[in-house]
Amino acid sequence: MSLALTAERAPAPRPEPKPGILDIVAYKPGKAKAEGIAHPIKLSSNENILGCSPKARDAFLAAADTLNIYPDSRATALRAAISAKYALEPERLVFGDGTDECLHLLNQLFLEPGDNIVMGRYGFAAYAIGARASQGDVRLAEEPDYRISPESILEQVDGRTRLVFITQPANPTGTFLTGEAVRALHAALPPATLLVLDEAYAEFADDPRFESGLELARRAENVVVTRTFSKLHGLAALRVGWAYCPPHVADAFDRIRPPFNTSIPAQAAAVAALADDAFQARSFEHVARWRPWLAQQLGGLGLEVVPSQANFVLAGFPREPGRTAAEAEAHLARHGYLTRGVANYGLPDHLRITIGLEEHNRAVVALLAGFLERTPA
Ligand SMILES: Cc1ncc(COP(=O)(O)O)c(C=O)c1O
């Protein structure tokens, strides 16, 4: 080792992570346990309350016969199934160990120290974690009314902005940008900035003004759309996410992607899930039925409810001691209902509640009515 090299860093007593890593606050998953309750109802992670397709479960079990084999690194069958379903060029698809890995890899691909990403103030925490891990800066754009504001996003964009992350619909707010607004935002971005449209909850949107970004991504050189099997398909445990990328981005992605990042059981279950239109329709219809009900009931209790297009609602609580979001979360948990406090998203007065089965939704409303000393409608 040359003297010049060794002189650059003061001798450290132990290997230290690179600068910035220890400033990162680790992702906090939704709670899965309630003290003293054996089987709490988990409404804290936006999972599919109906489970998953029985066909996906069968495919997963059948894959148990090949546990000694490495998975198909190209996920050929899954690639073909997604390509056929959404009419997408197969070579432009990439796969990840959940969308989470796709997001991490995108940050890794594009960020150098001094570069930045832009996201909404209440945006999904994983974007920022991945950017900071690549020593990128994170710029937060204001979200008036809990909505992404294209103007605020553009105010934050500069010559070092490599990625803009927009969640469609957003987590934890459930709001969305219209197709028209997404196109206008894209048109205003520098061509060297990649617009990432995270559509983890897109299948739950029923507002006619919502549009998937897949069409925009098809013709743009700087748009990526990510999707997941964790939500509508109910396969969160298996960790399958995918992204539809411009060809040069897909090429770069596959150069650094861990080669076997989606397992054989996961690929098999995802293929079967994609073919099970009946389960997908049931999942969608369940959310379409109970999301407005829950929003209306919570609103009737005097809570502020943010209009949601995802499989959860965000409710705002008063700041009055005895009625706060944190106390409501604890009250629900004591009765076996786990919801998500979102103080770490900059929303200390809100709870995010996944749409449950009918009895769960009714129980949550009744418990909150008792907590707030109000009568449900
Ligand atoms: C907005 C958003 N993107 C991505 C993900 C992660 O999805 P996956 O389970 O595919 O990693 C989630 C999970 O909650 C999410 O809310």
The ligand as an SDF file (V2000), in Angstrom:
LIG
                    3D

 16 16  0  0  0  0  0  0  0  0999 V2000
  -45.0990    2.7780   -1.8190 C   0  0  0  0  0  0  0  0  0  0  0  0
  -44.4850    1.4360   -1.6530 C   0  0  0  0  0  0  0  0  0  0  0  0
  -43.5470    1.0410   -2.5060 N   0  0  0  0  0  0  0  0  0  0  0  0
  -42.9690   -0.1520   -2.3810 C   0  0  0  0  0  0  0  0  0  0  0  0
  -43.3020   -0.9940   -1.3490 C   0  0  0  0  0  0  0  0  0  0  0  0
  -42.5590   -2.2720   -1.1910 C   0  0  0  0  0  0  0  0  0  0  0  0
  -43.0930   -3.2670   -1.8800 O   0  0  0  0  0  0  0  0  0  0  0  0
  -42.4200   -4.6960   -1.8820 P   0  0  0  0  0  0  0  0  0  0  0  0
  -43.1460   -5.5220   -0.8760 O   0  0  0  0  0  0  0  0  0  0  0  0
  -42.5950   -5.1620   -3.2830 O   0  0  0  0  0  0  0  0  0  0  0  0
  -40.9610   -4.5420   -1.5360 O   0  0  0  0  0  0  0  0  0  0  0  0
  -44.2640   -0.6420   -0.4380 C   0  0  0  0  0  0  0  0  0  0  0  0
  -44.6090   -1.5350    0.6710 C   0  0  0  0  0  0  0  0  0  0  0  0
  -45.2780   -1.2390    1.5900 O   0  0  0  0  0  0  0  0  0  0  0  0
  -44.8690    0.6180   -0.5800 C   0  0  0  0  0  0  0  0  0  0  0  0
  -45.7740    1.0440    0.3010 O   0  0  0  0  0  0  0  0  0  0  0  0
  1  2  1  0
  2  3  1  0
  2 15  2  0
  3  4  2  0
  4  5  1  0
  5  6  1  0
  5 12  2  0
  6  7  1  0
  7  8  1  0
  8  9  2  0
  8 10  1  0
  8 11  1  0
 12 13  1  0
 12 15  1  0
 13 14  2  0
 15 16  1  0
M  END
$$$$
